[in-house]
């Protein structure tokens, strides 16, 4: 069973999305240093309770990330860009001496890539509009080339509840994720 370090975040991250992080706590500076030296990654999990600084309880699903860029900022801040790779389920957690959370995880299966179905053209339009309005966000997205990419990018940009985000992260079938997202959009349209 793999054990990986965890970085709790107040923002959900999905596979295929690149997100900037600002690192200043010693435990996370050590995490980044060790990750870069080993050319490995770490887990990102959405905070359920607590905060990004100090102790946090996380939801039981997360995304393994790779560092794709980094730079040294002012006053010891480290700026890191991470790219979401694969999903995992947290089975158990423990703390290191410096309070870095470690997680025993199981990797969630990844289905084969599926093309975006024709009936999802409306969701593609919604994503295009969201990306236009999200130009100020520091997120980076690859072009949509599959139903997976469409579902993950919509999940990243839509104002979904944390519980729904975690449920989407745990759903292996991209068409089921798109159906959940479409149902949320329909519900919002009728409110």
N, C-alpha and C positions, 0 to 999 in steps of 0.2 A: 504494500500500500504506500503510494508516494506521500511524502510530507513536504509541504511547501510553506514559505513565509507568506503572511497575509498583510495586505495594506487595506484597512477599512476606509471606505469612502462614503460621503453623504450623497454622492451622485452614482447612479447605476452606470455600468459600462457593459457593452455588448461586443461579441466577436466582430471583427472587421472594422471597428471604430478606433480612431487614434485620439487620445485625450492627454492634455498637459497636466502635470502634477507639480506642485511646489513643495519641495522637501526641506524641512528644517529641523525636525526632531532627530536626535542622535540615533535612535534605533532604526529609523528609516534611511538615514544617511548611510549607516552600516549596511542595511539591506541593499541599497542601490550599489554601493561599492562592491559588495560580494557578488551581486548579480552580474555586474559588468565584468568583473574578473573571471567569473565562471562561464560567461556567455550563456546565462540561463535566464529564467524569468521568475515571476512571483504571482501570487493570487491577489485579485482585487475583489472585495465583497462589499455589498451595500450595507451600511450601518442600520441596524434595527433599533438600537438604543445607545445612548452615549454620544460622543463626538469624535471628530477626526483627531483632536488633540486629547491625550489621556487615554482612558480605557473605553473600548467600544464593544458592544455585542453586535454580531453580524447575522444576516440572513444565511440560511444553510446552502446557498448556491452562489457561485462566483465565476469569474473569468480569469484564466491564466493569461498574463500579459508579457510581452517582450519590450524592452527599452529600445526605441528606434532613434532617439536623439536625446542629447542632454547638454546643458551649459551651466556654468557657475554664475550665479547671480550675486547681487550685493548682500553684504552682511551675512554670509554663510548660506544663503538660500541656494538650493540646487533646483534647476528647472529641468524636468524630465518629460519626454513624450513617450507614452506607452501605447502599444497597439494590442487590442483584444484578440486572443488566439482561440482558445478552446475552453469549453465549459466544464465545471467540476461541481461535485456535491461534497460538502464538508461533513466528515464523519465524527471528528473529534478535534478539539483545539487544546493547545498548551501554551505556556508563556516562557520565553527565554529570560535570562537574568535581567536584561534591559527592557523587559515587558513587550517584546515583539511577539505577536501572535504567530504560532505555527499551527498548520492544519493538516490532519490526515485526510486525504481526499480520494475520491474515486472519480475517474474521468467519465463524463457522460458521452454516450455514443453520438457520433456525428453522421447523419444520413448523407447519402450521395446528393450532390448539387442538383437542384431542379430548376428548370427555367421559370421565369415569371409567367404565370398563366394569363391568358388574354383578359379574363374577367377581373384582373387586378390592375387594369389600366388606370382606374380611378385612384387607387392607392399610390400608383407611381406619380400621378398628378399632385396628390396631397404631399408626397415626399418632396417633389420639386418646389412646391410653395413653401414648405417648412424650411428647406435649405436656403431659399431666397431670404426668408426672415431671420434665419439663424446665422447669417454671414458674420455677425459680431461674435458668435460663439467660437471658442478656440478648438472646436472639434474638426477632425479631418475624416472625410468619407471617400472610399474608392467608388468608382462607377458601379451602378447596380447591374450585376450580371447574373443574378439568381434570385429565387424566391427567398433564400436565406438572407442575402444582403438586403433585400427590400424590407423584410420583417425586422431585422436587427436595426437598420437605420431609422425606421419608423418608431420602434420601441425606444430608441435613444432620444428622439426629438419630441415625441408627443408627451403631453403633461399627464402621464399615467400615475396611478397610485403605486407606491412601492411594492405592495402585495402583488399587483398585476405585473409589474416589471419582473419580479422574482418568478412568478408563474410562467411568464413568457420565456425566461431564461431556462426553466426546467422542461419546456416543451421541445421535443426533438423534431417534430414535423413542422417545417416552415409554413405549410398551408394552414395548419391548425393555428399557428401564431398569427398569420394574416387574417384568419377568420375572427380571432379574438380582437385584433386591432380594428377590423372593420365594424364589429359589433359595438366597440367603444365609440367609434366615430358616429355611428348611427344613433346611439344613445345620446351623445352630446348634441347632435343635430335636432333632436326632439325635445331637448330640455329648455 
